Amino acid sequence: MSYEPPIYWNDYEDIALKLYERFGDDFTESKIYRIRFTDLLTWVLEIPGFAGTKEQSNEGHLEMIQSSWVYEWRDHQK
């Protein structure tokens, strides 16, 4: 069994990868940028191994997660 370290709010690329693994191509670039932050916050908190709290989140973190998710999505389109 492999050990995965906990994921925190500033682990944007890890969070983006987990979101891509969960949703795949259900969200395109334009759809990712239109996701409500309330939904994004819920999905991040549902990631297995996520160690951050709702109270630690902020708009900057959510914006970075969105952009990282777009880059993750783009990488899988090649």
Number of C-alpha atoms within 10 A of each C-alpha: 3 4 5 8 9 11 17 18 21 15 15 20 17 18 23 22 18 18 22 18 12 12 11 14 13 9 17 15 16 9 10 17 15 11 12 10 15 9 9 17 18 11 14 23 18 11 14 11 12 17 12 15 12 11 6 9 16 12 10 10 15 20 15 17 26 24 17 19 26 20 16 21 23 13 9 10 9 5
